């Protein structure tokens, strides 16, 4: 019988901490996150999406960190980490038959990478056989599942959403599934002079005062949409040779450091929906919290299957506390940015 606690101990023992010579410290909304690896290749893959959160504070042997993530490949372990039984896991990497109240695991056999987390120790582990096998998308939301596990015991919730601020202080959550227009809207608003916190995943503070924290600086746009709307940004692509096979990836902090925010007060939620091609104008209309919740929660819970009950409760708390709007996205990019300016201005006057 597979014992998850024993498996975590086995994985932890393989990671000789003395060999984890590449160490980085992040500040995520006041929470300290320590990263450590033996591999300069893995570090070069996973750190850039998180680099804007770099902290200048010094680690005290890791004892003061709120979360520690150790990551390695087979070249940095005394022996390969044995794969868990593949028949226990569904297509999302979740094993419903394993008790995951303390130690948690995410495993998709065909990707040959394992994520683990101990709630008691607040230690996350990542192991992959070879750095060349790391899927490209994993490096755009580095250690996403570990951050989700960790947030369970914090007043925080990882959200499949973007976030933009009009004034650099107050942020608007822009949630939605892939294809809803959230990434395109966030990038377009950034280029129009707004402030960016993320376009794919952000972290919410789920108790008052509600806040949205940036987690990743990597923007991702479908290649056809990029070629249609953002061709002048080609020189900023992280993957110019591969973006048509993957997605167009840009690191916002490298090119727009003054408009990349780490945190903002959450003042509202805009749920995007793409209008018919014949509709040029973008419009907003108020929607109930219940309707907004049904547009927001499923995509996050689908991607992050662990502790869904707690996650749904946190998401519900935030949605019920914030004004919610449906944002119908027209084809004219200038009218899109104008509609964002109108709704944020109206809300600002309401709260003044």
NUMAR-499565 format. One record per residue: y, x, z of N, C-alpha, C in turn; residue in three letters. Coordinates in steps of 0.02 Angstrom, whole numbers, padded with zeros to 5 digits, always signed. Layout:
YXZYXZYXZAla;...
***
This chain:
-00060+00042+00000+00000+00000+00000+00063+00044+00000Unk;+00112+00026-00041+00173+00064-00047+00217+00052+00015Unk;+00236+00106+00050+00279+00102+00108+00347+00131+00090Unk;+00398+00089+00088+00464+00110+00064+00497+00160+00112Unk;+00489+00150+00177+00519+00197+00225+00489+00267+00216Unk;+00423+00270+00208+00391+00335+00197+00414+00366+00131Unk;+00423+00324+00081+00446+00349+00016+00516+00378+00021Unk;+00560+00345+00059+00627+00371+00069+00624+00440+00103Unk;+00583+00445+00154+00577+00509+00190+00550+00564+00144Unk;+00504+00546+00101+00478+00594+00053+00533+00618+00005Unk;+00572+00571-00019+00626+00589-00065+00679+00631-00030Unk;+00696+00613+00031+00746+00650+00069+00722+00721+00083Unk;+00659+00729+00098+00631+00795+00112+00632+00840+00051Unk;+00625+00810-00008+00626+00849-00070+00695+00878-00084Unk;+00747+00844-00058+00816+00866-00071+00836+00916-00017Unk;+00824+00979-00029+00844+01031+00018+00919+01035+00020Unk;+00948+01013+00076+01021+01008+00079+01056+01075+00071Unk;+01022+01129+00088+01054+01194+00080+01065+01211+00007Unk;+01024+01181-00036+01031+01195-00108+01082+01150-00142Unk;+01106+01100-00106+01155+01053-00136+01225+01083-00130Unk;+01238+01132-00172+01298+01173-00165+01361+01142-00196Unk;+01353+01092-00237+01411+01059-00268+01427+00996-00227Unk;+01483+00999-00191+01501+00946-00144+01570+00918-00162Unk;+01574+00853-00159+01637+00818-00173+01648+00763-00122Unk;+01711+00751-00107+01729+00700-00058+01777+00650-00091Unk;+01761+00586-00082+01802+00532-00111+01832+00490-00055Unk;+01888+00458-00071+01919+00410-00026+01921+00343-00062Unk;+01879+00298-00041+01875+00231-00071+01906+00181-00023Unk;+01969+00167-00033+02004+00118+00009+02002+00136+00083Unk;+02007+00201+00098+02005+00223+00167+01935+00239+00194Unk;+01884+00228+00153+01815+00245+00171+01797+00311+00138Unk;+01770+00357+00177+01753+00423+00152+01682+00424+00124Unk;+01676+00448+00062+01612+00453+00028+01601+00526+00010Unk;+01545+00555+00033+01526+00624+00016+01471+00624-00036Unk;+01480+00666-00087+01430+00675-00140+01405+00747-00137Unk;+01340+00756-00149+01313+00824-00150+01255+00828-00200Unk;+01255+00883-00239+01202+00894-00287+01191+00969-00296Unk;+01134+00987-00322+01120+01057-00340+01138+01070-00412Unk;+01150+01018-00451+01153+01023-00524+01224+01018-00551Unk;+01250+01070-00583+01315+01064-00615+01314+01015-00674Unk;+01255+01006-00704+01249+00960-00760+01256+00888-00735Unk;+01218+00871-00682+01224+00803-00655+01295+00790-00629Unk;+01324+00839-00597+01393+00832-00571+01441+00817-00628Unk;+01433+00853-00683+01477+00842-00741+01466+00774-00772Unk;+01408+00744-00762+01394+00678-00789+01421+00623-00744Unk;+01411+00629-00677+01426+00573-00632+01495+00576-00600Unk;+01523+00634-00591+01586+00639-00554+01647+00614-00592Unk;+01653+00625-00658+01715+00607-00692+01737+00534-00684Unk;+01692+00486-00683+01711+00416-00675+01742+00403-00607Unk;+01727+00447-00558+01750+00439-00489+01805+00488-00470Unk;+01822+00533-00515+01865+00590-00498+01934+00571-00472Unk;+01958+00512-00491+02025+00491-00468+02026+00474-00394Unk;+01966+00467-00364+01962+00452-00292+01954+00515-00250Unk;+01960+00573-00281+01949+00636-00244+01994+00640-00183Unk;+01964+00661-00127+02000+00667-00064+02010+00741-00047Unk;+02067+00756-00018+02081+00825+00002+02058+00840+00073Unk;+02034+00790+00110+02011+00802+00178+01946+00841+00177Unk;+01934+00881+00227+01875+00923+00231+01819+00888+00268Unk;+01758+00898+00243+01700+00868+00275+01683+00905+00339Unk;+01662+00869+00390+01639+00898+00453+01563+00890+00457Unk;+01529+00929+00415+01456+00927+00411+01430+00857+00393Unk;+01472+00817+00360+01451+00751+00338+01452+00699+00392Unk;+01466+00718+00455+01461+00671+00511+01516+00618+00509Unk;+01571+00634+00475+01627+00586+00474+01627+00544+00411Unk;+01577+00552+00368+01575+00513+00306+01549+00443+00319Unk;+01579+00394+00285+01554+00325+00290+01492+00314+00246Unk;+01486+00356+00194+01429+00352+00149+01417+00422+00121Unk;+01354+00442+00118+01335+00505+00088+01286+00492+00031Unk;+01299+00521-00027+01255+00514-00085+01230+00583-00106Unk;+01164+00591-00105+01132+00653-00127+01098+00639-00193Unk;+01109+00682-00243+01080+00668-00309+01052+00733-00339Unk;+00996+00726-00373+00961+00785-00398+00916+00767-00456Unk;+00893+00820-00491+00841+00813-00542+00782+00857-00522Unk;+00730+00857-00561+00668+00892-00542+00677+00967-00536Unk;+00728+00996-00569+00738+01068-00565+00764+01089-00496Unk;+00789+01042-00457+00816+01058-00392+00773+01036-00334Unk;+00711+01016-00348+00665+00995-00295+00603+01038-00298Unk;+00570+01046-00242+00511+01088-00238+00453+01059-00279Unk;+00453+00993-00288+00403+00960-00330+00435+00895-00354Unk;+00410+00867-00409+00438+00805-00434+00428+00747-00385Unk;+00476+00703-00383+00469+00643-00342+00419+00596-00376Unk;+00368+00577-00339+00317+00532-00367+00348+00463-00381Unk;+00334+00436-00438+00361+00371-00457+00331+00316-00414Unk;+00371+00266-00394+00342+00209-00357+00299+00166-00404Unk;+00257+00124-00377+00214+00082-00420+00256+00036-00465Unk;+00250+00044-00529+00294+00009-00576+00282-00067-00576Unk;+00222-00089-00557+00208-00160-00560+00243-00200-00505Unk;+00276-00166-00459+00312-00201-00406+00382-00223-00427Unk;+00407-00197-00483+00477-00205-00501+00486-00250-00562Unk;+00538-00291-00559+00554-00333-00617+00601-00296-00665Unk;+00622-00329-00717+00663-00296-00768+00731-00273-00743Unk;+00754-00302-00687+00818-00281-00659+00810-00224-00609Unk;+00750-00200-00600+00739-00145-00553+00729-00166-00482Unk;+00718-00231-00471+00712-00259-00403+00639-00274-00388Unk;+00619-00260-00325+00550-00274-00303+00553-00326-00247Unk;+00537-00388-00264+00542-00443-00216+00490-00440-00161Unk;+00434-00406-00173+00381-00405-00124+00388-00349-00073Unk;+00438-00307-00080+00449-00252-00033+00503-00271+00017Unk;+00491-00259+00080+00541-00270+00132+00596-00218+00123Unk;+00656-00241+00106+00712-00196+00094+00770-00209+00142Unk;+00754-00231+00201+00807-00244+00250+00841-00180+00272Unk;+00803-00125+00278+00834-00061+00295+00838-00017+00233Unk;+00783+00012+00214+00782+00054+00154+00779+00009+00092Unk;+00818+00026+00042+00821-00014-00020+00807+00031-00080Unk;+00779+00001-00131+00758+00040-00190+00775+00002-00254Unk;+00794+00040-00305+00807+00013-00372+00770+00059-00420Unk;+00727+00031-00461+00685+00072-00505+00668+00033-00568Unk;+00685+00062-00625+00665+00036-00690+00621+00089-00723Unk;+00556+00078-00726+00509+00131-00745+00526+00165-00811Unk;+00550+00128-00860+00563+00158-00925+00623+00206-00925Unk;+00664+00204-00872+00722+00249-00868+00707+00311-00826Unk;+00652+00310-00788+00630+00369-00751+00683+00397-00704Unk;+00718+00352-00671+00767+00371-00620+00758+00324-00561Unk;+00769+00349-00501+00758+00311-00440+00822+00313-00397Unk;+00841+00254-00372+00896+00248-00324+00867+00225-00257Unk;+00889+00255-00202+00867+00235-00136+00927+00235-00089Unk;+00921+00195-00035+00975+00193+00014+00947+00173+00082Unk;+00970+00208+00134+00953+00191+00203+01014+00162+00236Unk;+01010+00099+00257+01066+00067+00292+01079+00100+00359Unk;+01026+00120+00393+01033+00150+00459+01069+00216+00455Unk;+01053+00256+00405+01083+00323+00399+01144+00325+00355Unk;+01154+00272+00316+01208+00269+00266+01203+00328+00218Unk;+01142+00339+00194+01128+00392+00146+01098+00361+00083Unk;+01128+00376+00026+01101+00355-00038+01070+00415-00073Unk;+01015+00403-00109+00981+00455-00146+00975+00434-00219Unk;+00984+00483-00264+00972+00471-00335+00931+00529-00361Unk;+00878+00513-00398+00836+00565-00427+00817+00545-00497Unk;+00822+00595-00542+00802+00585-00612+00761+00646-00632Unk;+00713+00637-00676+00671+00692-00697+00712+00747-00730Unk;+00753+00727-00778+00792+00775-00818+00862+00747-00830Unk;+00915+00786-00821+00982+00761-00833+00992+00732-00903Unk;+00954+00757-00951+00960+00731-01019+00935+00659-01025Unk;+00899+00636-00975+00872+00568-00977+00917+00517-00942Unk;+00973+00540-00914+01019+00493-00882+01049+00447-00935Unk;+01042+00382-00929+01071+00336-00979+01147+00343-00980Unk;+01176+00337-01039+01248+00348-01045+01287+00300-01001Unk;+01263+00238-00995+01301+00188-00957+01303+00203-00882Unk;+01252+00238-00857+01251+00254-00786+01310+00298-00766Unk;+01332+00340-00811+01387+00385-00795+01455+00351-00799Unk;+01458+00290-00824+01521+00253-00825+01531+00213-00761Unk;+01476+00197-00726+01481+00165-00660+01435+00202-00611Unk;+01453+00264-00598+01411+00310-00560+01390+00280-00493Unk;+01324+00281-00480+01295+00260-00415+01314+00188-00397Unk;+01322+00147-00447+01344+00077-00437+01300+00041-00386Unk;+01234+00046-00394+01189+00009-00350+01194+00035-00278Unk;+01206+00099-00269+01212+00127-00202+01276+00101-00169Unk;+01330+00099-00206+01392+00070-00179+01382-00003-00160Unk;+01344-00040-00199+01330-00110-00184+01290-00116-00119Unk;+01238-00076-00112+01198-00078-00050+01242-00063+00011Unk;+01281-00011+00004+01323+00011+00061+01374-00043+00080Unk;+01401-00079+00031+01452-00129+00044+01426-00188+00085Unk;+01361-00196+00088+01331-00251+00126+01353-00250+00199Unk;+01361-00191+00228+01378-00185+00298+01452-00169+00310Unk;+01492-00178+00257+01564-00168+00261+01600-00233+00243Unk;+01664-00235+00255+01704-00292+00232+01724-00281+00160Unk;+01674-00267+00118+01685-00248+00049+01632-00281+00005Unk;+01649-00290-00059+01601-00316-00108+01616-00286-00176Unk;+01565-00255-00206+01570-00232-00275+01573-00293-00321Unk;+01618-00291-00369+01628-00348-00414+01625-00326-00487Unk;+01589-00365-00528+01590-00353-00600+01655-00385-00626Unk;+01708-00345-00625+01774-00371-00642+01821-00313-00655Unk;+01875-00328-00689+01930-00281-00695+01985-00302-00647Unk;+02037-00261-00644+02095-00279-00602+02157-00243-00629Unk;+02211-00280-00631+02274-00256-00659+02331-00277-00612Unk;+02382-00234-00607+02441-00251-00568+02503-00249-00611Unk;+02546-00298-00601+02610-00301-00637+02660-00252-00608Unk;+02660-00245-00542+02713-00206-00509+02690-00145-00471Unk;+02625-00129-00475+02599-00072-00440+02583-00084-00367Unk;+02590-00146-00345+02577-00163-00274+02528-00221-00268Unk;+02536-00271-00311+02495-00331-00307+02448-00334-00367Unk;+02383-00345-00352+02334-00342-00405+02304-00410-00422Unk;+02284-00417-00484+02251-00478-00509+02181-00460-00531Unk;+02132-00496-00505+02063-00487-00523+02050-00522-00589Unk;+02015-00487-00635+01999-00514-00701+01923-00508-00709Unk;+01885-00558-00685+01812-00554-00685+01783-00585-00748Unk;+01719-00571-00760+01686-00604-00815+01628-00564-00842Unk;+01582-00596-00876+01525-00560-00906+01546-00520-00966Unk;+01501-00478-00990+01515-00440-01051+01531-00488-01108Unk;+01583-00473-01146+01602-00515-01201+01654-00568-01185Unk;+01675-00571-01121+01724-00622-01101+01796-00601-01116Unk;+01806-00537-01131+01873-00513-01147+01907-00475-01091Unk;+01872-00464-01035+01906-00432-00978+01925-00359-00992Unk;+01880-00321-01022+01896-00251-01036+01951-00243-01087Unk;+01948-00282-01140+02000-00280-01191+02068-00299-01161Unk;+02069-00351-01119+02131-00373-01088+02159-00319-01041Unk;+02115-00290-01001+02138-00238-00954+02168-00178-00991Unk;+02135-00157-01044+02161-00099-01081+02226-00117-01117Unk;+02230-00177-01145+02291-00198-01178+02349-00202-01129Unk;+02336-00227-01069+02389-00232-01018+02410-00163-00994Unk;+02363-00117-00988+02380-00048-00971+02428-00019-01023Unk;+02412-00028-01086+02453+00000-01139+02522-00033-01142Unk;+02528-00093-01114+02593-00126-01114+02634-00107-01052Unk;+02608-00061-01011+02647-00037-00955+02625-00060-00887Unk;+02572-00100-00884+02547-00123-00819+02505-00068-00785Unk;+02483-00083-00724+02445-00035-00684+02371-00056-00683Unk;+02329-00006-00689+02257-00016-00699+02218+00003-00636Unk;+02171-00039-00615+02125-00023-00561+02053-00019-00584Unk;+02038-00048-00641+01970-00047-00668+01963-00100-00721Unk;+01911-00095-00762+01900-00147-00812+01827-00170-00813Unk;+01785-00142-00769+01714-00160-00770+01688-00175-00699Unk;+01702-00130-00653+01684-00140-00582+01741-00118-00538Unk;+01756-00159-00489+01804-00142-00437+01773-00162-00370Unk;+01805-00143-00315+01781-00160-00248+01834-00204-00214Unk;+01811-00261-00187+01856-00306-00151+01849-00297-00077Unk;+01906-00298-00042+01905-00307+00031+01899-00382+00042Unk;+01848-00403+00079+01831-00474+00083+01853-00508+00147Unk;+01896-00475+00185+01928-00506+00243+02003-00493+00238Unk;+02044-00539+00264+02117-00528+00260+02137-00463+00295Unk;+02186-00427+00266+02218-00442+00202+02173-00423+00143Unk;+02164-00470+00096+02121-00458+00039+02152-00405-00007Unk;+02109-00359-00027+02132-00305-00071+02081-00292-00125Unk;+02105-00260-00178+02060-00237-00231+02068-00162-00235Unk;+02011-00128-00235+02009-00055-00237+01979-00032-00303Unk;+02010+00018-00332+01981+00049-00392+01919+00088-00373Unk;+01867+00085-00415+01807+00123-00404+01795+00172-00462Unk;+01801+00147-00523+01789+00190-00582+01850+00191-00626Unk;+01864+00250-00654+01920+00256-00700+01897+00252-00773Unk;+01833+00237-00784+01806+00235-00851+01813+00166-00881Unk;+01851+00162-00935+01858+00099-00973+01807+00099-01030Unk;+01776+00041-01042+01725+00035-01094+01743-00024-01139Unk;+01743-00011-01204+01760-00062-01254+01707-00062-01308Unk;+01684-00121-01328+01638-00125-01384+01668-00092-01445Unk;+01626-00056-01483+01653-00014-01537+01690-00055-01590Unk;+01666-00115-01606+01701-00154-01657+01769-00176-01633Unk;+01773-00194-01570+01837-00213-01541+01885-00153-01538Unk;+01857-00096-01520+01898-00035-01518+01926-00018-01587Unk;+01884-00022-01638+01906-00005-01706+01959-00055-01731Unk;+01955-00116-01707+02003-00167-01729+02069-00162-01693Unk;+02068-00147-01627+02128-00152-01586+02156-00086-01561Unk;+02113-00035-01554+02135+00025-01519+02121+00090-01556Unk;+02124+00088-01622+02108+00148-01661+02155+00206-01645Unk;+02217+00192-01623+02263+00246-01607+02244+00283-01544Unk;+02192+00259-01508+02168+00292-01448+02107+00336-01462Unk;+02091+00346-01524+02030+00383-01541+02030+00453-01511Unk;+02087+00485-01508+02091+00553-01480+02076+00554-01405Unk;+02078+00496-01372+02065+00492-01300+01993+00477-01284Unk;+01951+00465-01333+01882+00447-01321+01843+00504-01288Unk;+01802+00485-01240+01756+00534-01209+01695+00545-01254Unk;+01680+00498-01296+01619+00503-01338+01634+00487-01411Unk;+01679+00526-01442+01699+00509-01511+01642+00509-01561Unk;+01590+00548-01548+01534+00552-01595+01484+00495-01586Unk;+01485+00464-01527+01433+00416-01510+01458+00345-01495Unk;+01523+00334-01498+01549+00271-01472+01525+00210-01511Unk;+01506+00219-01574+01481+00162-01612+01409+00144-01593Unk;+01373+00191-01564+01305+00177-01540+01305+00156-01466Unk;+01358+00173-01430+01363+00157-01359+01420+00106-01351Unk;+01471+00124-01315+01535+00090-01313+01589+00143-01315Unk;+01649+00124-01333+01705+00171-01331+01723+00182-01257Unk;+01721+00245-01235+01732+00261-01165+01796+00303-01159Unk;+01841+00282-01114+01902+00319-01100+01909+00327-01025Unk;+01933+00384-01003+01948+00395-00932+02023+00389-00922Unk;+02042+00335-00889+02112+00316-00885+02154+00369-00850Unk;+02129+00398-00797+02168+00447-00759+02186+00509-00798Unk;+02148+00524-00850+02162+00584-00890+02224+00574-00934Unk;+02237+00513-00954+02290+00500-01002+02347+00457-00974Unk;+02333+00419-00921+02384+00375-00891+02382+00382-00814Unk;+02389+00443-00789+02382+00453-00716+02433+00414-00675Unk;+02492+00402-00702+02543+00367-00664+02531+00291-00661Unk;+02485+00266-00702+02471+00194-00703+02401+00178-00680Unk;+02369+00226-00648+02303+00215-00620+02310+00206-00545Unk;+02301+00145-00520+02308+00130-00449+02241+00137-00414Unk;+02244+00158-00350+02184+00160-00309+02173+00095-00272Unk;+02226+00061-00252+02220-00002-00215+02280-00046-00227Unk;+02270-00111-00218+02325-00159-00224+02307-00221-00183Unk;+02358-00256-00160+02346-00321-00127+02322-00371-00179Unk;+02271-00409-00162+02246-00459-00209+02287-00523-00202Unk;+02317-00543-00258+02359-00604-00256+02333-00660-00300Unk;+02286-00647-00344+02262-00700-00387+02204-00678-00430Unk;+02172-00728-00461+02113-00717-00503+02125-00750-00571Unk;+02115-00712-00624+02119-00737-00692+02050-00733-00724Unk;+02022-00791-00740+01955-00792-00771+01964-00797-00847Unk;+01949-00743-00883+01963-00743-00955+01910-00780-00997Unk;+01933-00807-01052+01888-00837-01101+01920-00829-01169Unk;+01883-00804-01217+01911-00790-01283+01919-00855-01322Unk;+01978-00866-01349+01993-00926-01389+01965-00919-01459Unk;+01967-00972-01497+01947-00969-01567+01992-00921-01606Unk;+01966-00887-01657+02006-00838-01694+02071-00867-01721Unk;+02073-00931-01733+02134-00962-01761+02189-00970-01709Unk;+02173-00961-01645+02221-00970-01591+02254-00902-01576Unk;+02319-00897-01586+02354-00834-01575+02381-00829-01504Unk;+02402-00885-01476+02435-00883-01411+02386-00883-01353Unk;+02400-00843-01302+02360-00843-01241+02393-00888-01190Unk;+02354-00927-01154+02381-00974-01106+02342-00971-01041Unk;+02374-00991-00986+02340-00995-00921+02346-01065-00894Unk;+02296-01085-00856+02297-01150-00822+02259-01144-00757Unk;+02285-01177-00705+02254-01174-00639+02184-01206-00641Unk;+02137-01176-00605+02070-01205-00599+02051-01205-00525Unk;+02004-01247-00508+01981-01251-00439+01942-01189-00420Unk;+01939-01176-00355+01901-01119-00331+01827-01126-00349Unk;+01802-01188-00346+01731-01200-00362+01715-01182-00434Unk;+01759-01201-00480+01748-01185-00550+01755-01111-00563Unk;+01804-01080-00531+01813-01009-00539+01753-00971-00512Unk;+01726-00993-00456+01669-00960-00425+01609-00960-00472Unk;+01598-01016-00506+01542-01021-00552+01551-00977-00614Unk;+01613-00957-00626+01626-00911-00682+01624-00839-00660Unk;+01628-00827-00595+01635-00760-00568+01570-00733-00539Unk;+01538-00772-00496+01482-00746-00457+01420-00729-00498Unk;+01398-00770-00545+01334-00757-00578+01328-00689-00610Unk;+01381-00665-00642+01375-00600-00677+01367-00543-00628Unk;+01402-00545-00572+01394-00493-00521+01325-00496-00490Unk;+01302-00555-00473+01237-00562-00441+01179-00546-00488Unk;+01190-00557-00553+01139-00539-00602+01130-00464-00606Unk;+01185-00427-00608+01182-00354-00614+01161-00320-00549Unk;+01176-00353-00492+01163-00323-00427+01119-00370-00387Unk;+01053-00367-00397+01008-00419-00370+00994-00415-00295Unk;+01011-00359-00263+00995-00353-00192+01045-00393-00149Unk;+01022-00416-00092+01059-00456-00042+01110-00503-00074Unk;+01084-00546-00117+01127-00592-00154+01161-00644-00109Unk;+01126-00666-00057+01156-00717-00013+01219-00691+00019Unk;+01216-00631+00046+01276-00601+00078+01331-00589+00027Unk;+01312-00565-00032+01361-00551-00084+01396-00616-00107Unk;+01357-00669-00116+01386-00732-00137+01435-00758-00085Unk;+01417-00751-00022+01461-00774+00032+01527-00737+00031Unk;+01525-00672+00021+01586-00632+00019+01629-00652-00042Unk;+01597-00659-00099+01635-00678-00159+01667-00746-00149Unk;+01631-00793-00120+01658-00860-00107+01719-00857-00062Unk;+01717-00816-00011+01773-00809+00035+01836-00788-00002Unk;+01830-00739-00045+01888-00714-00082+01913-00766-00131Unk;+01868-00797-00169+01888-00845-00220+01923-00905-00188Unk;+01899-00927-00131+01930-00985-00098+01998-00968-00068Unk;+02013-00905-00059+02076-00885-00028+02130-00867-00079Unk;+02112-00859-00143+02159-00836-00193+02172-00891-00245Unk;+02233-00894-00272+02246-00940-00328+02205-00919-00389Unk;+02175-00968-00423+02130-00954-00479+02156-00986-00542Unk;+02151-00951-00598+02174-00976-00662+02123-00962-00716Unk;+02118-01008-00763+02082-00995-00825+02130-00961-00873Unk;+02108-00907-00905+02152-00870-00951+02121-00873-01020Unk;+02148-00915-01062+02124-00922-01131+02157-00867-01173Unk;+02116-00822-01201+02142-00763-01234+02149-00775-01309Unk;+02211-00776-01332+02224-00782-01403+02219-00716-01439Unk;+02226-00717-01505+02215-00657-01546+02275-00610-01548Unk;+02335-00636-01532+02396-00594-01535+02402-00555-01470Unk;+02399-00488-01476+02399-00447-01416+02466-00449-01379Unk;+02521-00459-01416+02587-00462-01384+02594-00527-01344Unk;+02568-00581-01371+02570-00644-01334+02523-00643-01274Unk;+02470-00602-01279+02424-00595-01222+02461-00562-01163Unk;+02496-00509-01176+02532-00475-01122+02588-00518-01095Unk;+02619-00557-01137+02672-00603-01114+02643-00656-01067Unk;+02584-00681-01083+02554-00733-01041+02537-00705-00972Unk;+02515-00642-00969+02502-00610-00904+02567-00603-00865Unk;+02619-00583-00898+02683-00576-00864+02708-00642-00836Unk;+02697-00696-00873+02720-00761-00849+02683-00784-00787Unk;+02617-00779-00787+02580-00804-00730+02591-00761-00669Unk;+02597-00696-00677+02610-00653-00619+02680-00664-00592Unk;+02727-00677-00636+02796-00690-00613+02800-00756-00576Unk;+02768-00807-00602+02768-00873-00569+02737-00868-00500Unk;+02681-00832-00495+02647-00826-00432+02689-00785-00383Unk;+02724-00735-00410+02766-00695-00367+02823-00737-00337Unk;+02853-00780-00377+02907-00823-00351+02879-00872-00299Unk;+02818-00896-00310+02788-00943-00263+02779-00911-00194Unk;+02761-00847-00195+02747-00813-00132+02808-00779-00102Unk;+02864-00781-00138+02924-00745-00113+02952-00779-00051Unk;
***
